[in-house]
């Protein structure tokens, strides 16, 4: 396999260019790909996968090499001329032959018929249950989710209703469409703290402006409030929160630790980590907290709350935080 990630194309000698072009033309007769397919490089001795990546760019309409490949281990995109140790795994090719997207037949210009789903009662696997639960939680139909993930609604139905082993490329698209992570869909590390994946090779840490902080904060979910308890000890408590009229609001019980936030300055933090891509962000809000006492406001907050508190129980006390300071940071790949 020839990877041209670091060699400027203009620096190639003519003889090498001719050699690569000739080699590519020979492989083109047996290798064709579509956007989203995986390029897998195997060990000649053992057949084990040495490297894999998603094809994100084609240089020829017929799907022949070279390809722009986003490698799963580095998230970098490089120009690749596949060698004899590489092969293509189609995006919708799964071990149990589920339905897949119709694709142009390179011979007659017709379409390949989708495979029929297996018969029998539905028996979803763990991944399918998590995908379906996250989709319903976000109020999305299968058609909407499939469109966002660039896959067939029939294939999404198969994933949700049958035990399946989708490819990494499929999971990445689903996670992005549902605003979650591959690790969350797989259920891996559910009892482990986030951030145990490998760091990016060239990470970039940048500060976020107030408007970007507000946009990220407004996505609601679970955040952490820092308080001082009645005996003076510091505590950090996770709470379900919403953003209403530029205020951070959450429900709690009057005798809870989170209730100690009322009538004093507090810090509130929310973040998101993408374990698959080793990147994420965090936002910190600092300001006074107060108990919401107006009955009309309490009814409005309760009526428009996105969910009930995960902890359950009677939690009718609403606390509002008005940020005086709003700061944030984002970690991502350094721009080239």
N, C-alpha and C positions, 0 to 999 in steps of 0.2 A: 504494500500500500504506500502511495506517495502522498504525504501531507505537506501542503505548501503554505502552512500557517505563517512561517517566519521568513520565507524567501520572496522578495518582491518579484512580481511577474516580469517586470522590465529587465531584471537582472539575469533571467534565464538565457543560457547560450542557445543559439539556433538549433544545434544538433540535439540538445536535450529536449527542446520543445518538440522537435520532430519525433523523437523517440517516444515521448509521453503521448503525443497525439496518435501515433501508430498503435501503441499499446492500448490506449483508450478505445480506439475504433474496433480492435479485436474483441475487447470485453463487452462492447456495446451490443454485440450480437446475442449475448446470453444474460446481460444484466440490465434490467430496467426498474425504475423506482418511481414512486409518487411522493409528493410532499407529505410529510408526517411518517413515512416509513422509517424503520430502523436500519442503520448500517451496523453490522456486527462483524468484528474482527476476531478471529479465533486463532488459538495456538496450533501451528501445523502438527505438533507432536501429539497433543492430548485432545484437541478439539474444544477446549474450554474457552469461554469468552474472555478475551484480553481487554477489549474496549468496545463500547457501543455508544451510539449517538443517534439523534433524530435528524433526518434529512429536512432541512429548512429552505433549501434553494436548489433549483434545477437549472442547468445551463443549456439543455436541449429539450425540445418539446416532446420527444419520444421517450424521455426518462432515462437516457443513457448517460454515463459518467462524462464529466466530473460532477460532484455534488458539493453543496455547502452543507456541512454537518455540524450540529451543536452537540458536543460530546457531553455525556452524562456525568463524567467525573470532574470536569472543569467548567462546564457551562460556556466554553469558548466555541466560536464558530470558525471553522477552517475549511479551505478548499481541498477536496480529497479526490484522488484518482484511485479507486479501489483496486487492490491486488488480488491474487488467487486465494489469500487467506481471509477474504471478506465476502459476505453475502448479505442479501436484503431480506429483512423480515417485514412484510406488509403490516401497516398499522392495525388492520382489522383481522389479522391472522391469529386466531387463538387456538389452543390445544383442542377445545371441544367443538370446533368449527361452528361458532355462532354466526348469526346474520352479519353481513358486512356491507359496506357501501358499494353500490354498482360503480364500476369503473370502465373507461373506454377499452374495448378490445383493440389491441394494436394492429390486428390483422384486417378486420372487416369494418371497423368503426362502430360496431354494435356494442351493446352493454352486457356485462356479465350478470346473470340473475343472482339475487341474494339467496344464500342458503336458507332453507326452511328451518325454523327453530325446532328443537326436539320436542316430542309430544310428552304428555304426562303432566301431573300436578306440579305446580311451581314449588321450588325448594331453594330459596335464595341463600347464597353464601354470605359470609361476614361482610365482604366488600360491598356486595349488592345491598345489604341491609343498611350499611352506613351511607351509601350513595343515595338511596331512596329517602332515608331519614333527613339527610342534609338538604336534599332537593325540596322536600315538603316543608322543612323548617324555613326555607327561604321563599316559599310560595311560588315555586317554579313548576311548570308542566314539564313532562318528558320532552315535548317538542322544543320548548324554550331551552332546556338544558342541553339537549342534543345539538341544537343550533350553535349555542355558545361553545360547545366542546368540539364542534366540527365532526360529528359522527351521525350515523343513522339512528333515528328514533327506535327502530326495531332492535338495533344492537344495544342501545341503552336499556330497552325493556328486557332483553336477554340478561344483561348484567344484573339488573335489579331482581330478576325472578329466578335465576339459575345459578348454581355454583360455577364460578368462572375464575380464570386466572389472567386478567387483562395485562397487556404489556405496560411497561413503564411510561411509554409515550401516551397511551390511553389514559392512564391515571393522572399524568401531569395535566392533560387537557381537562379532565373532569374536575380535578382539584381547583384549577384556575377558574373554570366555569362556576363552581360552587363557592368560591372564596374561601377555600380551606387548603389543606396540605395533603400530599401523597401519604405521609406518615399517618395522618388522621384517618384517611380512607382505609388504609391497611390495618389500622388499629395497633400498629407497632409502637412500643414504648409508651403505652397508655398510662403506666404507673411511674414513668421516668420524667424528670424535669426536661423542658425543651432545651434545644441548643447543644445536643450531644453529637450532632453531625460534624463533618469536616468543614473547616473554615474555607472561604474562597482563596484561591491562589493569590489574587490581587484585589483585596477588598478595598472599598472606599467608604469612609465614614463622613457623612456630611450633616450639617445642621439644617433643620426644617424651619421655614418661615411660619408666621402666625396663621396665615390662610391655609397652608397645607396641614398644619397641626389641627385646625378646626375641622377640616374635611376628614381627616383620619379619626379624630375623636368622635365625630358624629355618626360613625358606622355602628355604634352601640354594641353591647355585649357584656363582657366581664372585665372589670378593672380592679385596681387595688387602691384603697384609701389608707393613708398613714394617720394614726391617731395616738393620743396619749391616754392611757386607761386611768381609772379613778385612783389607782395607787401610784400613778406617775410613770409607769413603765410604757415604753413605746411599743406599738403594735402595727402590723400591716395586715389588712383584712380584704379578701376578695369580695366584690359585690357585683350584682347585676345592675347595669346602669343604662340610662337613656340620656339624650341631650335634648332639652326643651327650652326654647327661647334663650339660647346661648348659655344655659345653666346645666350642670351635670346633676342628675337626680337619681336617687336610688331609694329602695324600700328596705326597712329593717324593723326590728323589734325594739321597744324603748329600753329594755334591759340588756341589749346586745353590746358587744364590743364596738361595732360600727356606729352605734348611737352616740358614742363618746366624741364623734366628729362634730356634733352640733354645737353651734355658738362659739366656734374658735377657728383659727386659720389651720388649714389642712393641706396636705399634698395628695394628689390623685394621679395615678399612673395607669396607662393602658398601652399594650404593645401587641405585636404580631410577628411571629417567626415562621419562615418557610423553610422547613427542614430539608425539603428536596433541593432547593436552590441555595441554601445556606445564606439567606438574606432576610432582612426584617426591618422593623421600625419601632420606635417608642415615643410616646408623648407624655409630658409631665405638666399638670395643671396645679397651680397653687393659688389659694384664695380662701375667703371666709365661707364657712358652712353654717346653715341655719335650718331649723325645722319648718316645714311647710304647714301652716296652720289654717289658711283660708280654705273653707269647705269646697267652694267651687273649683279652686285650683287642684285640690286633692282628688276630687271626682274626675277632673279632666286628665290628670296624670294616670289615675288608675284605669280609666277607659282607654287611653291610647298607649298603655305600656305594651312593649313588644312581647313580653313573656312574663310568667309568674316567677318569683324567686326560686332558684334551683334548690335552695335549702328547705323550702316548704314552710309550713307553719304560719301562724298569724304574724304578718309583717306589714302593718298598716301605717307605720311611721315613715313619712317621706322626708328625706334630707336633700337640700339643694346646695350645690357648691357654685359660687360665682368666681370664675378664674380671674385673678389679677395678672397672673403671669402664665404664659403658655409657650412651652419650648419642646423641641423634639429632635430626634436624630434618626437617620436611616443608614443601614449598612447594605451595600450592594456591590456588584462588580465595578471595578474602576473603568472609566471610559478610556477607549484607546486613543 
